[in-house]
Amino acid sequence: MEGLSLRVEDLETKLAFQEATIDELNNEVIALNKIVAEQQYQLQLIVNKLKAIEPSNIASQSEETPPPHY
């Protein structure tokens, strides 16, 4: 009976450490998600500013000159 009690105690100890590790990892994932969301927002702002500053380099179909072999 003593051996079974030690095994249960060992499993409980391992479970407690695993739960603590899972909580730490979960908190880290939450923090990283916040960072990624902020970076995506900032990147979108930069893209919008660049689009506003620089006109498109691609000519519209009506402005496009025909190729030389026509």
C-alpha positions as a Markdown table, in Angstrom:
| # | Residue | x | y | z |
|---|---|---|---|---|
| 1 | Met | 0.0 | 0.0 | 0.0 |
| 2 | Glu | 2.9 | 2.3 | 0.7 |
| 3 | Gly | 4.2 | 2.0 | -2.9 |
| 4 | Leu | 0.8 | 2.9 | -4.3 |
| 5 | Ser | 0.6 | 6.0 | -2.1 |
| 6 | Leu | 4.1 | 7.1 | -3.3 |
| 7 | Arg | 3.1 | 6.6 | -6.9 |
| 8 | Val | -0.1 | 8.7 | -6.4 |
| 9 | Glu | 1.8 | 11.4 | -4.7 |
| 10 | Asp | 4.4 | 11.4 | -7.5 |
| 11 | Leu | 1.6 | 11.7 | -10.1 |
| 12 | Glu | 0.0 | 14.6 | -8.2 |
| 13 | Thr | 3.3 | 16.4 | -8.1 |
| 14 | Lys | 3.9 | 16.0 | -11.8 |
| 15 | Leu | 0.3 | 17.1 | -12.5 |
| 16 | Ala | 0.8 | 20.3 | -10.4 |
| 17 | Phe | 4.0 | 21.1 | -12.4 |
| 18 | Gln | 2.3 | 20.4 | -15.7 |
| 19 | Glu | -0.6 | 22.7 | -14.7 |
| 20 | Ala | 1.8 | 25.5 | -13.8 |
| 21 | Thr | 3.6 | 25.0 | -17.1 |
| 22 | Ile | 0.4 | 25.1 | -19.1 |
| 23 | Asp | -0.7 | 28.3 | -17.3 |
| 24 | Glu | 2.7 | 29.9 | -18.1 |
| 25 | Leu | 2.5 | 28.9 | -21.7 |
| 26 | Asn | -1.1 | 30.1 | -22.0 |
| 27 | Asn | -0.1 | 33.5 | -20.6 |
| 28 | Glu | 2.8 | 33.7 | -23.1 |
| 29 | Val | 0.5 | 32.8 | -26.0 |
| 30 | Ile | -1.9 | 35.6 | -24.9 |
| 31 | Ala | 0.9 | 38.1 | -24.7 |
| 32 | Leu | 2.3 | 37.1 | -28.1 |
| 33 | Asn | -1.2 | 37.3 | -29.7 |
| 34 | Lys | -1.5 | 40.9 | -28.4 |
| 35 | Ile | 1.9 | 41.7 | -29.9 |
| 36 | Val | 1.0 | 40.2 | -33.3 |
| 37 | Ala | -2.3 | 42.0 | -33.4 |
| 38 | Glu | -0.6 | 45.3 | -32.7 |
| 39 | Gln | 2.0 | 44.6 | -35.4 |
| 40 | Gln | -0.7 | 43.7 | -37.9 |
| 41 | Tyr | -2.5 | 47.0 | -37.1 |
| 42 | Gln | 0.7 | 49.0 | -37.6 |
| 43 | Leu | 1.5 | 47.2 | -40.8 |
| 44 | Gln | -1.9 | 47.9 | -42.2 |
| 45 | Leu | -1.4 | 51.6 | -41.3 |
| 46 | Ile | 1.9 | 51.6 | -43.2 |
| 47 | Val | 0.4 | 49.9 | -46.2 |
| 48 | Asn | -2.5 | 52.4 | -46.3 |
| 49 | Lys | -0.1 | 55.4 | -46.0 |
| 50 | Leu | 2.1 | 54.0 | -48.8 |
| 51 | Lys | -0.9 | 53.5 | -51.1 |
| 52 | Ala | -2.0 | 57.1 | -50.4 |
| 53 | Ile | 1.5 | 58.5 | -51.2 |
| 54 | Glu | 2.5 | 56.5 | -54.2 |
| 55 | Pro | 0.2 | 56.1 | -57.2 |
| 56 | Ser | 0.0 | 52.7 | -58.8 |
| 57 | Asn | 2.8 | 51.8 | -61.2 |
| 58 | Ile | 0.4 | 49.7 | -63.3 |
| 59 | Ala | -1.2 | 51.6 | -66.1 |
| 60 | Ser | -4.9 | 51.2 | -66.7 |
| 61 | Gln | -6.0 | 49.2 | -69.8 |
| 62 | Ser | -6.9 | 52.5 | -71.6 |
| 63 | Glu | -3.5 | 54.0 | -70.9 |
| 64 | Glu | -1.5 | 51.0 | -71.9 |
| 65 | Thr | 0.3 | 51.3 | -75.2 |
| 66 | Pro | 0.1 | 48.4 | -77.5 |
| 67 | Pro | 3.2 | 46.1 | -77.9 |
| 68 | Pro | 5.6 | 47.0 | -80.7 |
| 69 | His | 4.6 | 44.0 | -82.9 |
| 70 | Tyr | 1.1 | 45.4 | -83.5 |
